[in-house]
């Protein structure tokens, strides 16, 4: 029987860090709502804008009948665009909402979104960037704070895996790291001296690399960069090129990935799933490739555990932070849908609690003003 999910209030100490055990954070498009669209919303936009455009009701029927990657491929066929031109079309659709929200601040926002390190934008630009999203209530902002807290506490994730195409979470980690370093050094707001190199490295392909002591941030589905000149680096350095040939958005791309045993995406994900505890946030866990990788690894793990203790019938290694539906039967179905993948759900009342819950799972120090957490739980197998 599938294990019951864990309430956020009971999640303290679920993840234990040691020399031989760590954790990986895996995020999806849900973390950046409502600043960026989800994949379903992006596909809805492609369907209703056409050509040929369909009604909202017909678009929903198509979305319910076909996966997003198939509809993205169909959109390219109907527009009769080559790969390069269609990437531009997708990019415009993806960044349309945030460009409208930014309005006159768009050049600064675009620069911060594309910056690989904090040094690729001025501190004053990072401040304006953070101020723009201070009221957006994105899960990405809270998660960025939790990741930086974990870094300071010596329990940072071994990697961040993004099954998304936009850089909001990555850029907010950079922005918040700048703000923290400047506060720690007591630098005035008027001072535009660049400090620090950040804590994350953007990995977009098999030939990318990460520096020692920094967190590799893998764009497993690729990365849609803004079209135009690369942002000017503060110290005269041009940011490295992007691997836009590594996109995994259309159905043909997905099929190629599924049939390639040693793709860099599968290698990165399976390594994390075998050696770390993965915390999923902002994903639906419906991606067939991800479910296949998880099911295979969990089956092997359970077989090894049962060879030592035949009485064990179930085991979970990974956690999925998800919002409760409010219906116990519905939540039990959701728990059963991922239990055989080795995933146990941590239920939160709303997405505003995701970052706080991640901190509780890592036993990070509580922000001032929050109630004291319950006693540390024993590790759950």
Secondary structure per residue as TSV (DSSP state, phi and psi in degrees):
chain	resnum	aa	ss	phi	psi
A	1	X	-	360.0	140.1
A	2	X	-	-62.3	138.3
A	3	X	-	-68.2	144.6
A	4	X	-	-65.5	149.6
A	5	X	-	-69.5	169.3
A	6	X	E	-112.4	130.4
A	7	X	E	-68.5	147.5
A	8	X	G	-55.6	-36.7
A	9	X	G	-68.1	-17.9
A	10	X	G	-105.3	12.0
A	11	X	-	-93.0	7.2
A	12	X	T	-61.1	128.7
A	13	X	T	74.0	20.1
A	14	X	-	-65.0	-30.1
A	15	X	S	-109.5	117.2
A	16	X	-	-104.0	131.2
A	17	X	-	-102.6	133.5
A	18	X	-	-144.4	-178.4
A	19	X	S	-65.9	-24.4
A	20	X	S	-110.4	-4.7
A	21	X	-	-134.3	134.8
A	22	X	E	-141.2	-164.1
A	23	X	E	-142.3	159.7
A	24	X	E	-130.5	139.1
A	25	X	E	-99.5	127.9
A	26	X	E	-120.6	118.6
A	27	X	E	-120.8	157.2
A	28	X	-	-130.2	-170.3
A	29	X	G	-65.2	-21.3
A	30	X	G	-63.3	-21.9
A	31	X	G	-70.6	-21.6
A	32	X	G	-106.5	9.0
A	33	X	T	-68.4	144.0
A	34	X	T	-96.5	12.8
A	35	X	T	-66.4	-45.1
A	36	X	S	-114.0	153.2
A	37	X	-	-75.9	153.4
A	38	X	-	-73.3	171.2
A	39	X	H	-62.0	-38.6
A	40	X	H	-63.6	-40.8
A	41	X	H	-68.4	-37.5
A	42	X	H	-63.8	-43.6
A	43	X	H	-65.0	-38.9
A	44	X	H	-58.3	-42.0
A	45	X	H	-63.4	-43.4
A	46	X	H	-62.7	-38.4
A	47	X	H	-70.2	-44.5
A	48	X	H	-80.2	-18.7
A	49	X	H	-92.6	-21.0
A	50	X	-	63.5	-149.7
A	51	X	S	-82.3	153.0
A	52	X	S	-77.7	142.4
A	53	X	-	-78.9	143.6
A	54	X	-	-118.4	162.6
A	55	X	-	-70.0	163.5
A	56	X	H	-58.9	-39.5
A	57	X	H	-66.9	-42.9
A	58	X	H	-68.1	-35.5
A	59	X	H	-62.2	-40.6
A	60	X	H	-64.4	-39.7
A	61	X	H	-61.7	-42.5
A	62	X	H	-65.3	-40.0
A	63	X	H	-66.1	-33.5
A	64	X	H	-75.4	-20.9
A	65	X	H	-97.3	-27.5
A	66	X	S	-131.9	148.4
A	67	X	-	-71.0	157.8
A	68	X	H	-55.7	-40.0
A	69	X	H	-63.8	-33.0
A	70	X	H	-69.9	-40.0
A	71	X	H	-70.8	-33.2
A	72	X	H	-64.9	-42.2
A	73	X	H	-63.7	-40.8
A	74	X	H	-63.8	-38.9
A	75	X	H	-60.1	-42.8
A	76	X	H	-64.3	-39.4
A	77	X	H	-63.8	-43.8
A	78	X	H	-68.7	-33.6
A	79	X	H	-80.1	-13.5
A	80	X	T	56.0	47.7
A	81	X	-	-110.7	143.8
A	82	X	-	-72.6	172.8
A	83	X	H	-58.4	-43.8
A	84	X	H	-64.1	-47.0
A	85	X	H	-67.9	-34.6
A	86	X	H	-72.6	-31.5
A	87	X	H	-60.1	-40.8
A	88	X	H	-62.4	-41.3
A	89	X	H	-62.5	-44.4
A	90	X	H	-65.1	-40.3
A	91	X	H	-61.5	-44.2
A	92	X	H	-61.8	-41.3
A	93	X	H	-67.5	-38.9
A	94	X	H	-68.2	-40.5
A	95	X	H	-96.4	1.8
A	96	X	H	-60.6	-46.2
A	97	X	H	-66.3	-46.7
A	98	X	H	-69.1	-31.5
A	99	X	H	-66.5	-38.5
A	100	X	H	-66.9	-40.4
A	101	X	H	-66.1	-39.2
A	102	X	H	-72.3	-32.2
A	103	X	G	53.2	-120.7
A	104	X	G	-67.0	-17.5
A	105	X	G	-87.8	5.8
A	106	X	H	-56.2	-43.3
A	107	X	H	-56.9	-40.8
A	108	X	H	-68.5	-43.7
A	109	X	H	-62.5	-44.5
A	110	X	H	-61.5	-40.8
A	111	X	H	-62.7	-43.7
A	112	X	H	-69.7	-37.7
A	113	X	H	-63.5	-37.2
A	114	X	H	-89.2	-9.9
A	115	X	-	-65.5	129.4
A	116	X	S	-78.5	-33.2
A	117	X	S	-135.3	162.5
A	118	X	G	-56.4	-25.6
A	119	X	G	-70.3	-11.6
A	120	X	G	-88.2	6.1
A	121	X	S	-148.6	154.3
A	122	X	-	-78.3	152.7
A	123	X	H	-54.6	-37.2
A	124	X	H	-64.6	-33.8
A	125	X	H	-71.5	-40.0
A	126	X	H	-63.6	-37.0
A	127	X	H	-63.5	-45.8
A	128	X	H	-63.7	-37.3
A	129	X	H	-62.8	-47.3
A	130	X	H	-64.2	-39.0
A	131	X	H	-62.2	-34.6
A	132	X	H	-64.0	-33.8
A	133	X	T	-102.6	9.5
A	134	X	T	-63.7	-26.2
A	135	X	T	-110.4	9.4
A	136	X	S	-78.6	-18.4
A	137	X	-	57.6	38.0
A	138	X	-	-80.0	146.1
A	139	X	H	-63.3	-30.7
A	140	X	H	-58.5	-38.7
A	141	X	H	-65.0	-44.2
A	142	X	H	-68.4	-38.0
A	143	X	H	-66.6	-38.0
A	144	X	H	-60.1	-41.8
A	145	X	H	-64.0	-41.0
A	146	X	H	-65.7	-38.8
A	147	X	H	-64.2	-43.6
A	148	X	H	-66.4	-37.3
A	149	X	H	-61.1	-42.2
A	150	X	H	-66.9	-35.2
A	151	X	H	-64.2	-44.7
A	152	X	H	-67.0	-29.5
A	153	X	T	-87.0	-0.4
A	154	X	T	79.4	20.1
A	155	X	-	-132.6	43.4
A	156	X	-	-65.7	154.8
A	157	X	-	-65.9	148.3
A	158	X	S	-66.6	-26.1
A	159	X	E	-164.3	160.5
A	160	X	E	-119.2	123.4
A	161	X	E	-106.8	122.9
A	162	X	E	-111.3	119.3
A	163	X	-	-99.8	58.2
A	164	X	S	-148.4	170.8
A	165	X	S	-118.6	1.9
A	166	X	-	-117.5	158.5
A	167	X	-	-102.2	20.4
A	168	X	H	-59.9	-51.6
A	169	X	H	-60.0	-46.2
A	170	X	H	-58.5	-45.6
A	171	X	H	-69.6	-32.8
A	172	X	H	-71.5	-31.2
A	173	X	H	-63.3	-44.4
A	174	X	H	-61.1	-47.5
A	175	X	H	-62.5	-45.3
A	176	X	H	-70.4	-30.2
A	177	X	H	-67.1	-36.9
A	178	X	H	-62.5	-47.2
A	179	X	H	-61.0	-41.3
A	180	X	H	-67.1	-45.3
A	181	X	H	-63.2	-40.4
A	182	X	H	-68.0	-36.2
A	183	X	H	-65.9	-43.7
A	184	X	H	-63.1	-34.3
A	185	X	H	-90.3	-4.3
A	186	X	T	67.3	31.6
A	187	X	-	-79.5	137.4
A	188	X	-	-71.0	155.7
A	189	X	T	-61.9	-30.6
A	190	X	T	-74.6	-12.3
A	191	X	-	-82.7	124.6
A	192	X	-	-105.8	29.7
A	193	X	-	-75.1	126.2
A	194	X	-	-74.9	132.3
A	195	X	-	-128.2	141.2
A	196	X	-	74.7	159.5
A	197	X	-	-110.4	7.7
A	198	X	-	82.2	-176.4
A	199	X	S	-122.6	-5.5
A	200	X	E	-123.7	146.9
A	201	X	E	-114.4	132.0
A	202	X	E	-82.7	119.7
A	203	X	E	-113.3	118.9
A	204	X	-	-118.8	-3.9
A	205	X	S	-164.4	178.1
A	206	X	T	-68.6	-18.5
A	207	X	T	-99.1	1.2
A	208	X	-	-73.5	161.4
A	209	X	-	-146.3	161.7
A	210	X	-	-123.2	140.5
A	211	X	-	-75.1	151.9
A	212	X	T	-60.2	134.2
A	213	X	T	87.7	-4.0
A	214	X	S	-110.5	158.2
A	215	X	E	-91.2	119.5
A	216	X	E	-70.7	130.1
A	217	X	E	-112.8	102.3
A	218	X	E	-90.1	124.1
A	219	X	E	-90.7	87.7
A	220	X	T	-67.7	-26.3
A	221	X	T	-99.4	6.5
A	222	X	-	97.8	-175.7
A	223	X	-	-145.0	128.1
A	224	X	-	-97.8	96.4
A	225	X	-	-75.5	152.2
A	226	X	-	-64.4	139.8
A	227	X	S	-79.7	134.6
A	228	X	S	134.7	-173.5
A	229	X	S	-62.6	144.8
A	230	X	-	-66.6	147.4
A	231	X	-	-60.3	140.3
A	232	X	-	-71.2	130.0
A	233	X	-	-78.8	142.7
A	234	X	T	-61.7	-34.0
A	235	X	T	-103.4	25.3
A	236	X	S	80.3	9.4
A	237	X	-	-97.2	137.2
A	238	X	-	-90.2	130.9
A	239	X	-	-56.7	144.5
A	240	X	-	-58.4	157.8
A	241	X	-	-65.4	157.0
A	242	X	-	-98.2	149.5
A	243	X	-	-93.2	67.1
A	244	X	G	-73.6	-1.2
A	245	X	G	-83.7	-3.1
A	246	X	G	-98.9	17.6
A	247	X	-	-64.8	142.6
A	248	X	-	-131.0	72.7
A	249	X	-	-117.1	-35.8
A	250	X	S	-87.4	169.2
A	251	X	H	-63.4	-39.5
A	252	X	H	-64.2	-37.0
A	253	X	H	-63.1	-42.8
A	254	X	H	-63.4	-42.5
A	255	X	H	-65.1	-38.7
A	256	X	H	-63.7	-40.9
A	257	X	H	-64.7	-42.0
A	258	X	H	-64.7	-32.1
A	259	X	T	-93.7	1.8
A	260	X	-	-106.6	106.2
A	261	X	T	-65.1	-37.1
A	262	X	T	-109.7	37.6
A	263	X	-	-66.3	153.4
A	264	X	H	-66.3	-30.7
A	265	X	H	-64.3	-46.5
A	266	X	H	-66.7	-36.2
A	267	X	H	-64.5	-44.1
A	268	X	H	-65.4	-44.9
A	269	X	H	-68.9	-45.5
A	270	X	H	-67.1	-35.3
A	271	X	H	-60.0	-46.1
A	272	X	H	-63.9	-42.5
A	273	X	H	-67.4	-29.7
A	274	X	H	-83.6	-35.2
A	275	X	H	-106.3	-19.6
A	276	X	E	-120.0	168.5
A	277	X	E	-91.3	123.9
A	278	X	E	-94.9	133.9
A	279	X	E	-108.4	116.7
A	280	X	E	-94.8	134.5
A	281	X	E	-142.6	132.7
A	282	X	S	78.2	15.3
A	283	X	-	-115.8	155.3
A	284	X	-	-90.8	-12.8
A	285	X	S	56.5	36.3
A	286	X	-	-106.0	-8.2
A	287	X	-	-60.1	122.4
A	288	X	H	-63.2	-35.6
A	289	X	H	-66.4	-45.7
A	290	X	H	-61.9	-43.6
A	291	X	H	-65.0	-38.0
A	292	X	H	-64.8	-44.8
A	293	X	H	-62.9	-45.5
A	294	X	H	-64.9	-43.2
A	295	X	H	-63.0	-41.8
A	296	X	H	-64.7	-46.9
A	297	X	H	-65.9	-41.5
A	298	X	H	-65.6	-39.3
A	299	X	H	-61.9	-43.3
A	300	X	H	-64.8	-42.0
A	301	X	H	-64.4	-44.8
A	302	X	H	-64.8	-37.1
A	303	X	H	-62.3	-42.0
A	304	X	H	-67.6	-39.3
A	305	X	H	-65.1	-41.7
A	306	X	H	-70.1	-23.5
A	307	X	H	-67.9	-23.2
A	308	X	H	-94.9	-31.0
A	309	X	-	-145.2	95.0
A	310	X	T	-61.3	-18.2
A	311	X	T	-76.1	-17.0
A	312	X	-	-72.9	125.8
A	313	X	-	-109.7	-16.5
A	314	X	-	-151.5	154.3
A	315	X	-	-158.3	140.9
A	316	X	-	-128.5	138.0
A	317	X	-	-115.8	-26.6
A	318	X	E	-113.6	163.9
A	319	X	E	-129.3	143.3
A	320	X	E	-122.4	110.2
A	321	X	E	-77.1	119.1
A	322	X	E	-143.0	157.0
A	323	X	E	-88.9	129.8
A	324	X	-	-65.8	142.3
A	325	X	-	-76.5	-15.8
A	326	X	S	89.4	-7.6
A	327	X	-	-113.0	118.2
A	328	X	H	-61.5	-43.9
A	329	X	H	-59.9	-42.2
A	330	X	H	-64.1	-42.6
A	331	X	H	-64.5	-37.0
A	332	X	H	-65.3	-37.5
A	333	X	H	-62.4	-43.8
A	334	X	H	-62.8	-41.2
A	335	X	H	-61.7	-38.9
A	336	X	H	-71.4	-28.1
A	337	X	H	-69.0	-19.8
A	338	X	H	-120.5	-5.6
A	339	X	H	-61.4	-42.4
A	340	X	T	-73.2	-2.1
A	341	X	T	-96.5	1.3
A	342	X	T	79.1	25.4
A	343	X	E	-116.5	132.7
A	344	X	E	-115.8	140.7
A	345	X	E	-90.5	137.2
A	346	X	E	-106.5	111.7
A	347	X	E	-84.9	129.2
A	348	X	E	-116.3	150.7
A	349	X	S	-70.4	-31.0
A	350	X	S	-159.1	168.5
A	351	X	G	-68.2	-17.7
A	352	X	G	-63.3	-19.3
A	353	X	G	-95.1	0.7
A	354	X	H	-64.2	-48.8
A	355	X	H	-64.0	-42.8
A	356	X	H	-61.9	-40.5
A	357	X	H	-67.3	-39.6
A	358	X	H	-60.6	-41.9
A	359	X	H	-62.1	-39.0
A	360	X	H	-66.4	-39.4
A	361	X	H	-62.3	-30.3
A	362	X	T	-93.1	-0.3
A	363	X	T	58.1	40.3
A	364	X	-	-75.2	156.2
A	365	X	-	-56.6	139.8
A	366	X	-	-80.1	140.0
A	367	X	-	-61.0	150.1
A	368	X	T	-60.4	140.6
A	369	X	T	96.2	-14.1
A	370	X	S	-90.2	148.3
A	371	X	-	-63.6	152.9
A	372	X	-	-65.7	135.3
A	373	X	-	-71.8	161.0
A	374	X	-	-67.8	167.6
A	375	X	-	-56.2	150.2
A	376	X	-	-60.9	131.1
A	377	X	-	-85.1	157.0
A	378	X	-	-69.7	152.9
A	379	X	-	-62.1	135.8
A	380	X	-	-99.9	124.5
A	381	X	-	-87.5	360.0
